[in-house]
Amino acid sequence: MTTTTASHHLSPAFPGRAPWGTANKLRAWQQGAMERYVQEQPRDFLAVATPGAGKTTFALTLASWLLHHHVVQQITVVAPTEHLKKQWAEAAARIGIKLDPDYSAGPLSKEYHGVAVTYAGVGVRPMLHRNRCEQRKTLVILDEIHHAGDSKSWGEACQEAFDPATRRLALTGTPFRSDTNPIPFVQYEEGNDGIRRSSADYTYGYGNALADGVVRPVIFLSYSGNMRWRTKAGDEIAARLGEPMTKDAIGQAWRTALAPTGEWIPNVLAAADKRLTEVRKGIPDAGGLVIATDQDSARSYAKILKKVTGETPTVVLSDEKAASKKIDQFSGDESRWMVAVRMVSEGVDVPRLAVGVYATTISTPLFFAQAVGRFVRSRRRGETASVFVPTIPMLLDFANEMEVERDHVLDKPKKGSDEENPFSEEDKLLADAEKLEDEETEEQLPFEALESDAVFDRVLYDGAEFGMQAHPGSEEEQDYLGIPGLLEPDQVQLLLQKRQSRQIAHSRQKPAEEADLLEKPAEARPVVTHKQLLSLRKQLNTMVSAYTHQSGKPHGVIHNELRRVCGGPPSAEATAHQIQTRIAKVQEWATRMT
């Protein structure tokens, strides 16, 4: 795989020349990808570029070059959704390429240079598109190519339809998948571990794009809170988001938080709207997006937002003609909020989106990355994006790994190597991401949400965590909601460090009896799963056992000494941070004896 940043001789985001004669200015990565393509002239080319980096501009610039040099005679763009194929046609028209987004069959009018279709459309009539490729030299642009592996029929249809194509350009912002369906026209290379991974011809990751000022830095604001629900068996369960729980309990606590009848969602939506107000001081047309799990929730969230803002939000429920029109209208106006189920999670271009609320239970890295990708498109330097998430271990892991570049793993890892494949438990990736709004999954066991509240928990930025817990509406929460919307990436880090230091200093001045929330900074409150906590306890017991042999002291004596020195309850009741502190202490003791 080739990874690149902007060329040194070019301005990072907008070089001062217009190559190929199609765009006013190309970004340096687009220029670099063009130069590599023109030099190598490959039949297949996979470009991986982070959402918001400008894959469409690169692809259409290349298409114009290939048409101009008579390498191809026509173009076929394949997109995931109806809305996106129309978006492609509009973007192409701006540089003089005419694509028919309504093409279904038969001869194409001579006024068009090609067609824009969906993967589903190709799946229905692959031979139609194969015949078109055989009749004229064709460039096929496969947008978000990972969708060609969504189902066996789609992958086979793409293979059949575009096997005769003269050139094939595959694009994606998220090349990884949790399943092992091979993606058509993507090259896989075997690593030293015997596992085949996708190999891109040109890669431009989020970290590189952030350094170049092409995308916005993302601030994640995480909210915890107490949840109470009733199981199918009639048992009432109470838990706090962020505390170690079983997988089923995490799922049910998560759904309780998102239930519009509780207090968590109204408080988080109100906080997100306050954040939007702050962002709009620097970005006057900034908009917000709530990504909901299903249609009923979306409508309920819209009602809550209307109460909070006094303005009726745009509600986008499904991939229909009216939905595209609503998205276009929202993109062009200055209204505050849009609520959507799934269709705005990928590819849809609404550059003014700057604040998001992840109010869905879809828990795959692909969906999360695509959802966050809606907020990172930068229009000018200094713009920041803010995404509100529940304190769910999996989501916080995704947020902390924003800059990690991944590839599609074609082979299952060998038994016992789960650590090398962080998505090993997510074999239902596309089933989750593409499921119908009202479709039940195994995780969604029957239950009844009873009540919930919200607590500001932490801010995550650039792999680090900041903040102490605070009640909604408090000065401490406002410290983070009021972060300016125009900041350079290094300024974000510095400001968050200052806010946390101020919080800690303020906390130390208060009498202990006034502390009604956990008075510890985020890095001292690691969010772990039930499984991770068991692993930490096992690690502590192993260390204590080793130290027993070294020191001659019984296990119980060592555990009691650790409690006395480090503080806290017995290890069976200790938090992850308390156990980690004890592990470090017993390691220190062991080192002294050697």
C-alpha positions as CSV (number, residue, x, y, z in Angstrom):
1,M,0.0,0.0,0.0
2,T,1.2,3.5,-0.8
3,T,0.5,6.2,1.8
4,T,1.1,9.8,1.0
5,T,0.9,13.3,2.3
6,A,0.8,16.4,0.1
7,S,3.8,16.9,-2.0
8,H,6.3,19.4,-0.5
9,H,6.4,21.6,-3.6
10,L,2.7,22.2,-3.5
11,S,0.5,24.1,-1.0
12,P,-1.2,21.3,1.1
13,A,-4.8,22.0,0.4
14,F,-5.0,24.1,-2.7
15,P,-1.9,24.2,-5.0
16,G,-1.7,27.3,-7.1
17,R,-2.1,25.7,-10.5
18,A,-4.9,23.9,-12.4
19,P,-3.6,20.7,-14.1
20,W,-5.6,18.7,-16.6
21,G,-7.8,21.7,-17.4
22,T,-10.9,20.5,-15.5
23,A,-10.8,22.0,-12.0
24,N,-9.9,25.4,-10.8
25,K,-7.4,24.0,-8.4
26,L,-6.5,20.5,-7.3
27,R,-5.5,19.6,-3.7
28,A,-2.0,18.2,-3.5
29,W,-3.1,14.6,-2.9
30,Q,-5.4,14.7,-5.9
31,Q,-2.5,16.1,-8.0
32,G,-0.3,13.3,-6.6
33,A,-2.8,10.6,-7.4
34,M,-3.3,12.0,-10.9
35,E,0.5,12.0,-11.6
36,R,0.8,8.4,-10.4
37,Y,-2.1,7.3,-12.6
38,V,-0.9,9.1,-15.7
39,Q,2.6,7.7,-15.2
40,E,1.5,4.1,-14.7
41,Q,-1.7,3.9,-16.9
42,P,-3.2,0.9,-15.0
43,R,-6.4,-0.8,-15.9
44,D,-7.5,-1.0,-12.3
45,F,-6.7,1.7,-9.7
46,L,-7.9,1.8,-6.1
47,A,-7.8,5.3,-4.4
48,V,-8.4,5.4,-0.7
49,A,-9.1,8.9,0.6
50,T,-10.7,9.8,3.9
51,P,-14.3,11.1,3.8
52,G,-14.3,14.8,2.9
53,A,-10.9,14.8,1.1
54,G,-12.4,15.2,-2.4
55,K,-12.6,11.8,-4.1
56,T,-15.2,13.0,-6.5
57,T,-13.1,15.8,-7.8
58,F,-10.1,13.5,-8.3
59,A,-12.2,10.9,-10.1
60,L,-13.9,13.4,-12.4
61,T,-10.6,15.1,-13.2
62,L,-9.2,11.7,-14.2
63,A,-12.3,11.0,-16.2
64,S,-11.9,14.2,-18.1
65,W,-8.3,13.5,-18.8
66,L,-9.1,10.0,-20.1
67,L,-11.9,11.3,-22.4
68,H,-9.7,14.1,-23.7
69,H,-6.8,11.7,-24.6
70,H,-9.3,9.2,-26.2
71,V,-8.3,6.5,-23.8
72,V,-12.0,6.0,-23.1
73,Q,-15.2,7.0,-25.0
74,Q,-17.8,6.9,-22.2
75,I,-18.1,6.8,-18.4
76,T,-20.2,4.7,-16.0
77,V,-20.4,5.8,-12.4
78,V,-21.7,3.3,-9.9
79,A,-22.8,4.7,-6.5
80,P,-24.4,3.2,-3.4
81,T,-27.6,5.2,-3.4
82,E,-30.1,7.0,-5.7
83,H,-29.2,10.4,-4.0
84,L,-25.5,9.8,-4.6
85,K,-25.8,9.0,-8.3
86,K,-27.6,12.3,-8.8
87,Q,-24.9,14.1,-6.8
88,W,-22.3,12.6,-9.1
89,A,-24.2,13.8,-12.2
90,E,-24.4,17.3,-10.8
91,A,-20.7,17.4,-9.9
92,A,-19.7,16.0,-13.3
93,A,-21.9,18.7,-15.1
94,R,-19.9,21.4,-13.3
95,I,-16.8,20.4,-15.2
96,G,-18.5,19.7,-18.5
97,I,-19.1,15.9,-18.2
98,K,-22.7,15.0,-18.8
99,L,-24.0,11.9,-17.0
100,D,-27.5,10.6,-17.1
101,P,-28.6,9.7,-13.5
102,D,-32.0,8.4,-14.7
103,Y,-30.7,5.8,-17.3
104,S,-32.4,2.5,-17.1
105,A,-32.0,0.7,-20.5
106,G,-31.6,1.2,-24.2
107,P,-29.4,3.5,-26.3
108,L,-28.0,6.6,-24.4
109,S,-28.7,10.0,-25.8
110,K,-25.7,11.5,-27.7
111,E,-25.7,14.5,-25.5
112,Y,-24.4,12.4,-22.6
113,H,-20.8,11.2,-21.9
114,G,-22.1,8.3,-19.8
115,V,-24.5,7.2,-17.0
116,A,-24.7,7.2,-13.2
117,V,-26.3,4.1,-11.7
118,T,-26.5,2.3,-8.3
119,Y,-24.9,-1.0,-7.3
120,A,-28.5,-2.4,-6.8
121,G,-29.3,-1.3,-10.4
122,V,-26.2,-3.1,-11.7
123,G,-27.2,-6.2,-9.7
124,V,-30.6,-6.3,-11.5
125,R,-29.2,-5.9,-15.1
126,P,-25.5,-6.7,-15.2
127,M,-25.6,-7.8,-18.9
128,L,-27.0,-4.4,-19.9
129,H,-23.9,-2.7,-18.5
130,R,-21.6,-5.4,-19.9
131,N,-23.0,-4.8,-23.4
132,R,-22.4,-1.1,-23.0
133,C,-18.7,-1.7,-22.0
134,E,-18.2,-4.1,-24.9
135,Q,-19.6,-1.6,-27.5
136,R,-17.5,1.4,-26.4
137,K,-14.3,1.9,-24.5
138,T,-15.5,2.6,-20.9
139,L,-14.2,4.1,-17.7
140,V,-16.1,2.6,-14.7
141,I,-15.9,4.7,-11.5
142,L,-16.9,2.5,-8.6
143,D,-17.8,4.8,-5.7
144,E,-17.4,3.4,-2.2
145,I,-16.3,0.1,-3.8
146,H,-16.7,-1.8,-0.5
147,H,-20.4,-1.9,-1.3
148,A,-19.7,-4.3,-4.2
149,G,-19.0,-6.9,-1.5
150,D,-22.3,-6.2,0.3
151,S,-23.8,-9.4,-1.1
152,K,-22.6,-12.2,-3.3
153,S,-25.0,-11.1,-6.1
154,W,-23.8,-7.5,-6.2
155,G,-20.2,-8.6,-6.3
156,E,-20.8,-11.1,-9.1
157,A,-23.0,-8.6,-11.0
158,C,-20.2,-6.0,-10.9
159,Q,-17.6,-8.6,-12.0
160,E,-19.8,-9.6,-14.9
161,A,-20.9,-6.2,-15.9
162,F,-17.5,-4.4,-15.8
163,D,-15.1,-7.2,-16.7
164,P,-14.8,-5.8,-20.3
165,A,-14.3,-2.2,-19.2
166,T,-11.2,-0.4,-20.5
167,R,-10.4,1.3,-17.2
168,R,-11.8,0.8,-13.7
169,L,-11.3,3.4,-10.9
170,A,-12.3,2.2,-7.4
171,L,-12.9,4.8,-4.7
172,T,-13.5,4.4,-1.0
173,G,-13.0,6.3,2.3
174,T,-13.3,3.1,4.4
175,P,-11.7,0.2,2.6
176,F,-12.1,-2.2,5.6
177,R,-14.9,-4.7,6.1
178,S,-15.5,-7.2,8.9
179,D,-16.7,-9.9,6.6
180,T,-14.5,-11.7,4.1
181,N,-16.5,-11.1,0.9
182,P,-13.9,-10.2,-1.7
183,I,-14.4,-6.8,-3.3
184,P,-14.3,-7.0,-7.1
185,F,-11.3,-5.4,-9.0
186,V,-9.4,-4.9,-5.7
187,Q,-6.0,-6.4,-5.4
188,Y,-5.1,-8.4,-2.3
189,E,-1.6,-9.0,-1.0
190,E,-0.6,-11.7,1.5
191,G,1.3,-10.5,4.6
192,N,3.9,-12.3,6.7
193,D,1.0,-13.8,8.8
194,G,-0.5,-15.5,5.7
195,I,-3.5,-13.2,5.7
196,R,-4.5,-11.4,2.5
197,R,-5.3,-7.7,2.8
198,S,-6.5,-5.1,0.3
199,S,-3.8,-3.1,-1.4
200,A,-4.5,0.5,-2.5
201,D,-2.7,2.2,-5.3
202,Y,-3.0,5.6,-3.5
203,T,-3.9,6.3,0.1
204,Y,-4.7,9.6,1.7
205,G,-5.7,9.0,5.3
206,Y,-7.5,11.2,7.9
207,G,-4.3,12.0,9.7
208,N,-2.6,13.3,6.6
209,A,-5.7,15.2,5.5
210,L,-5.9,16.8,9.0
211,A,-2.3,17.9,8.9
212,D,-2.9,19.4,5.4
213,G,-6.0,21.3,6.5
214,V,-8.2,19.4,4.1
215,V,-10.5,18.0,6.8
216,R,-11.7,19.4,10.2
217,P,-10.4,18.1,13.5
218,V,-13.2,16.1,15.3
219,I,-14.0,16.7,18.9
220,F,-16.0,13.8,20.4
221,L,-18.2,14.7,23.4
222,S,-19.2,11.6,25.4
223,Y,-22.2,11.4,27.7
224,S,-22.8,8.8,30.4
225,G,-25.8,8.5,32.8
226,N,-27.9,6.1,34.8
227,M,-30.1,3.7,32.9
228,R,-33.0,1.5,34.1
229,W,-34.8,-1.1,32.0
230,R,-37.0,-4.1,32.3
231,T,-36.1,-7.4,30.6
232,K,-38.4,-9.8,28.9
233,A,-38.3,-11.9,32.1
234,G,-39.7,-9.0,34.0
235,D,-36.4,-8.2,35.9
236,E,-35.6,-4.5,36.4
237,I,-31.9,-3.7,35.8
238,A,-30.0,-0.5,36.5
239,A,-26.6,0.4,35.2
240,R,-24.4,3.4,34.3
241,L,-23.1,3.9,30.8
242,G,-19.4,3.4,30.8
243,E,-19.3,0.9,33.6
244,P,-18.2,-2.7,32.8
245,M,-21.2,-4.7,31.6
246,T,-21.8,-7.9,29.5
247,K,-22.4,-7.4,25.8
248,D,-26.2,-7.9,26.2
249,A,-26.4,-5.4,29.1
250,I,-24.3,-2.8,27.1
251,G,-26.8,-3.1,24.2
252,Q,-29.8,-2.7,26.4
253,A,-28.4,0.2,28.4
254,W,-27.4,1.9,25.1
255,R,-31.0,1.5,23.7
256,T,-32.4,2.8,27.0
257,A,-30.2,5.9,26.6
258,L,-31.5,6.5,23.1
259,A,-35.2,6.0,24.1
260,P,-36.9,9.4,23.5
261,T,-39.1,8.8,26.7
262,G,-36.1,9.2,29.0
263,E,-33.9,12.2,29.9
264,W,-30.7,11.2,28.2
265,I,-31.7,12.1,24.7
266,P,-33.3,15.4,25.5
267,N,-30.3,16.5,27.6
268,V,-27.8,15.5,24.9
269,L,-29.8,17.1,22.1
270,A,-30.0,20.3,24.2
271,A,-26.2,20.2,24.8
272,A,-25.6,19.6,21.1
273,D,-27.7,22.6,20.2
274,K,-25.7,24.7,22.6
275,R,-22.6,23.5,20.9
276,L,-24.1,24.4,17.5
277,T,-24.9,27.9,18.7
278,E,-21.2,28.3,19.7
279,V,-20.0,26.9,16.4
280,R,-22.3,29.3,14.5
281,K,-20.5,32.3,16.0
282,G,-17.6,31.4,13.7
283,I,-19.4,29.4,11.0
284,P,-22.8,31.2,10.6
285,D,-24.4,28.6,8.4
286,A,-23.2,25.5,10.5
287,G,-25.8,22.7,10.7
288,G,-26.3,19.7,12.9
289,L,-27.2,16.1,12.1
290,V,-28.8,13.5,14.4
291,I,-28.3,9.9,13.1
292,A,-31.2,7.8,14.4
293,T,-31.7,4.1,14.6
294,D,-35.2,4.0,13.1
295,Q,-38.1,6.1,11.8
296,D,-40.1,6.3,15.0
297,S,-37.0,7.5,16.9
298,A,-36.2,10.1,14.2
299,R,-39.6,11.6,14.4
300,S,-39.4,11.7,18.2
301,Y,-36.0,13.3,18.2
302,A,-37.3,15.9,15.7
303,K,-40.1,16.9,18.2
304,I,-37.6,17.2,21.0
305,L,-35.4,19.4,18.8
306,K,-38.3,21.6,17.9
307,K,-39.0,22.2,21.6
308,V,-35.3,23.0,22.2
309,T,-34.8,25.3,19.3
310,G,-38.2,26.5,18.3
311,E,-37.4,25.5,14.8
312,T,-38.8,22.4,12.9
313,P,-35.8,20.3,11.8
314,T,-35.5,18.6,8.5
315,V,-36.4,14.9,8.8
316,V,-35.0,12.4,6.2
317,L,-36.5,9.0,6.7
318,S,-35.6,6.9,3.7
319,D,-34.0,6.8,0.3
320,E,-36.8,8.2,-1.7
321,K,-37.2,11.2,-4.1
322,A,-38.5,13.5,-1.5
323,A,-35.5,12.6,0.7
324,S,-33.0,13.8,-1.9
325,K,-34.9,17.1,-2.3
326,K,-34.9,17.6,1.5
327,I,-31.1,17.0,1.8
328,D,-30.5,19.4,-1.1
329,Q,-32.6,22.0,0.5
330,F,-31.0,21.6,3.9
331,S,-27.5,21.8,2.2
332,G,-28.4,25.1,0.7
333,D,-30.2,26.9,3.5
334,E,-29.1,28.0,7.0
335,S,-31.5,26.0,9.2
336,R,-30.1,24.3,12.3
337,W,-30.9,20.6,12.4
338,M,-31.5,17.6,10.2
339,V,-32.5,14.1,11.6
340,A,-31.9,11.1,9.4
341,V,-32.1,7.3,9.8
342,R,-29.3,5.9,7.6
343,M,-29.1,7.6,4.2
344,V,-26.9,10.5,5.3
345,S,-24.3,8.2,6.8
346,E,-22.3,7.8,3.7
347,G,-21.2,10.0,0.8
348,V,-23.9,12.6,0.9
349,D,-22.2,16.0,0.6
350,V,-23.6,18.6,3.1
351,P,-20.4,20.6,3.8
352,R,-22.0,22.9,6.4
353,L,-22.6,20.0,8.8
354,A,-20.4,20.7,11.8
355,V,-22.2,19.1,14.8
356,G,-23.5,15.5,15.0
357,V,-25.3,13.3,17.5
358,Y,-24.6,9.6,17.1
359,A,-28.1,8.4,18.3
360,T,-28.0,4.9,16.7
361,T,-27.2,1.5,18.0
362,I,-25.3,0.5,14.8
363,S,-21.9,-0.5,16.2
364,T,-19.6,-1.3,13.3
365,P,-16.4,0.6,12.5
366,L,-17.5,1.1,8.9
367,F,-20.7,2.8,9.7
368,F,-19.1,4.9,12.5
369,A,-16.4,6.1,10.2
370,Q,-18.8,6.9,7.4
371,A,-21.1,8.7,9.8
372,V,-18.3,10.8,11.3
373,G,-17.2,11.5,7.7
374,R,-20.3,13.6,7.2
375,F,-18.8,16.3,9.5
376,V,-15.2,16.5,8.6
377,R,-15.3,18.2,5.2
378,S,-13.5,21.5,5.6
379,R,-14.4,24.6,3.7
380,R,-11.7,26.9,5.2
381,R,-8.9,26.4,7.7
382,G,-9.8,26.4,11.4
383,E,-13.3,24.8,11.2
384,T,-13.9,22.1,13.8
385,A,-16.4,19.3,14.0
386,S,-18.2,18.1,17.1
387,V,-19.8,14.7,17.5
388,F,-21.8,13.7,20.6
389,V,-21.7,10.0,21.5
390,P,-22.9,7.8,24.4
391,T,-20.2,6.4,26.6
392,I,-20.1,3.0,25.0
393,P,-16.6,1.3,25.0
394,M,-16.8,0.3,21.4
395,L,-17.7,3.8,20.2
396,L,-15.0,5.4,22.3
397,D,-12.5,3.0,20.7
398,F,-13.6,4.0,17.3
399,A,-13.3,7.7,18.2
400,N,-9.8,7.2,19.5
401,E,-8.8,5.4,16.3
402,M,-9.9,8.1,13.9
403,E,-6.4,8.3,12.4
404,V,-5.8,4.6,12.1
405,E,-5.7,3.4,8.5
406,R,-7.2,0.0,7.9
407,D,-7.4,-2.4,5.0
408,H,-10.0,-5.1,4.1
409,V,-8.9,-8.4,5.5
410,L,-9.9,-11.2,3.2
411,D,-8.9,-14.2,5.3
412,K,-10.1,-15.0,8.8
413,P,-7.2,-14.7,11.3
414,K,-5.9,-17.9,12.9
415,K,-7.6,-19.0,16.1
416,G,-6.3,-17.0,19.1
417,S,-5.3,-14.0,17.1
418,D,-8.3,-11.8,17.9
419,E,-6.0,-9.0,19.1
420,E,-4.7,-8.6,15.6
421,N,-8.2,-8.2,14.2
422,P,-10.2,-5.7,16.2
423,F,-13.3,-6.5,14.2
424,S,-13.3,-10.2,14.8
425,E,-16.6,-10.1,16.7
426,E,-18.4,-8.0,14.0
427,D,-19.1,-10.6,11.3
428,K,-22.5,-9.0,10.8
429,L,-21.1,-5.7,9.6
430,L,-23.2,-5.1,6.5
431,A,-26.2,-6.8,8.0
432,D,-26.2,-4.2,10.7
433,A,-25.3,-1.2,8.5
434,E,-27.8,-2.1,5.8
435,K,-30.6,-3.6,7.8
436,L,-34.2,-2.2,7.5
437,E,-35.1,0.5,10.0
438,D,-37.5,-1.7,12.0
439,E,-35.5,-5.0,11.6
440,E,-34.7,-6.7,14.9
441,T,-31.2,-8.1,15.5
442,E,-30.0,-10.7,18.0
443,E,-28.5,-8.0,20.2
444,Q,-31.9,-6.3,20.3
445,L,-33.5,-8.6,22.8
446,P,-37.0,-7.7,23.9
447,F,-36.9,-5.1,26.8
448,E,-38.6,-2.0,28.0
449,A,-36.7,1.2,28.7
450,L,-37.9,2.7,32.0
451,E,-35.8,5.8,32.7
452,S,-32.5,7.4,32.0
453,D,-30.5,10.5,32.8
454,A,-27.5,12.2,31.3
455,V,-24.1,13.2,32.6
456,F,-21.3,14.9,30.6
457,D,-18.5,12.3,30.8
458,R,-15.5,13.3,28.7
459,V,-14.1,14.8,25.5
460,L,-12.0,12.7,23.1
461,Y,-9.6,14.3,20.7
462,D,-6.6,13.0,18.8
463,G,-6.5,9.8,20.8
464,A,-6.5,11.6,24.2
465,E,-9.3,12.1,26.7
466,F,-10.1,15.2,28.7
467,G,-12.7,16.4,31.3
468,M,-14.4,15.5,34.5
469,Q,-18.0,14.4,34.9
470,A,-20.5,17.2,35.1
471,H,-24.3,17.7,35.2
472,P,-26.1,19.0,32.1
473,G,-26.4,22.7,32.3
474,S,-23.5,23.1,34.7
475,E,-20.6,25.5,34.2
476,E,-18.2,22.5,33.8
477,E,-20.2,21.2,30.9
478,Q,-20.4,24.7,29.4
479,D,-16.6,24.8,29.5
480,Y,-16.5,22.2,26.8
481,L,-19.7,23.1,24.9
482,G,-18.3,26.7,24.6
483,I,-15.0,25.7,22.8
484,P,-14.7,28.0,19.8
485,G,-15.8,26.6,16.5
486,L,-12.7,28.0,14.7
487,L,-9.5,26.4,15.9
488,E,-6.4,24.9,14.5
489,P,-5.8,21.2,15.5
490,D,-2.9,22.1,17.9
491,Q,-5.1,24.8,19.5
492,V,-7.8,22.3,20.2
493,Q,-5.4,20.1,22.1
494,L,-4.0,23.0,24.1
495,L,-7.5,24.4,24.9
496,L,-8.8,21.0,26.1
497,Q,-5.7,20.6,28.4
498,K,-6.4,24.1,29.9
499,R,-10.1,23.4,30.4
500,Q,-9.3,20.1,32.2
501,S,-6.7,21.8,34.4
502,R,-9.2,24.5,35.4
503,Q,-11.8,21.8,36.2
504,I,-9.3,19.9,38.4
505,A,-8.2,23.1,40.2
506,H,-11.8,24.1,40.8
507,S,-12.7,20.5,42.1
508,R,-9.8,20.6,44.6
509,Q,-11.2,23.8,46.1
510,K,-14.6,22.3,46.9
511,P,-15.3,20.4,50.2
512,A,-15.5,16.6,49.7
513,E,-19.2,16.6,50.7
514,E,-20.1,18.9,47.7
515,A,-18.7,16.4,45.2
516,D,-21.8,14.6,43.8
517,L,-20.0,13.2,40.7
518,L,-16.9,11.2,40.3
519,E,-14.1,13.8,40.7
520,K,-11.5,12.2,38.5
521,P,-10.2,13.4,35.0
522,A,-11.1,11.2,32.0
523,E,-7.7,9.5,31.7
524,A,-8.1,8.2,35.3
525,R,-11.6,6.7,34.4
526,P,-10.9,4.3,31.5
527,V,-14.0,2.9,29.9
528,V,-13.7,-0.9,29.6
529,T,-15.9,-3.8,28.8
530,H,-16.8,-6.5,31.2
531,K,-14.4,-8.8,29.3
532,Q,-11.6,-6.3,29.6
533,L,-12.1,-5.8,33.3
534,L,-12.0,-9.6,33.8
535,S,-8.7,-9.6,31.9
536,L,-7.3,-6.8,34.1
537,R,-8.2,-8.8,37.3
538,K,-6.6,-11.9,35.8
539,Q,-3.5,-9.9,35.0
540,L,-3.4,-8.5,38.6
541,N,-3.7,-12.0,40.1
542,T,-1.0,-13.3,37.8
543,M,1.3,-10.5,38.9
544,V,0.5,-11.0,42.6
545,S,1.1,-14.8,42.2
546,A,4.5,-14.1,40.6
547,Y,5.4,-11.7,43.4
548,T,4.3,-14.3,46.0
549,H,7.0,-16.6,44.8
550,Q,9.5,-13.8,44.7
551,S,8.7,-12.3,48.2
552,G,7.5,-15.3,50.1
553,K,4.4,-13.4,51.2
554,P,0.9,-14.9,50.9
555,H,-1.5,-13.7,48.2
556,G,-3.9,-12.2,50.7
557,V,-1.2,-10.2,52.4
558,I,0.0,-8.7,49.1
559,H,-3.6,-7.8,48.0
560,N,-4.2,-6.1,51.4
561,E,-0.9,-4.2,51.1
562,L,-1.9,-3.0,47.5
563,R,-5.2,-1.8,48.8
564,R,-3.5,0.1,51.7
565,V,-1.0,1.8,49.4
566,C,-3.2,2.4,46.4
567,G,-6.6,2.8,48.1
568,G,-10.0,1.4,46.9
569,P,-12.1,-1.7,47.5
570,P,-11.2,-5.4,47.1
571,S,-10.1,-6.2,43.5
572,A,-13.5,-7.9,42.8
573,E,-15.1,-4.5,43.2
574,A,-12.3,-2.2,42.0
575,T,-12.5,-0.1,38.9
576,A,-10.3,-0.6,35.9
577,H,-8.1,2.4,36.9
578,Q,-7.7,1.1,40.4
579,I,-6.6,-2.4,39.1
580,Q,-4.2,-0.8,36.7
581,T,-2.7,1.2,39.5
582,R,-2.2,-1.9,41.6
583,I,-0.6,-3.7,38.6
584,A,1.9,-0.9,38.2
585,K,2.6,-0.9,42.0
586,V,3.3,-4.7,42.2
587,Q,5.5,-4.4,39.1
588,E,7.4,-1.6,40.9
589,W,7.9,-3.8,44.0
590,A,9.0,-6.8,41.9
591,T,11.6,-4.6,40.1
592,R,13.1,-3.4,43.4
593,M,13.7,-7.0,44.5
594,T,15.6,-8.0,41.3
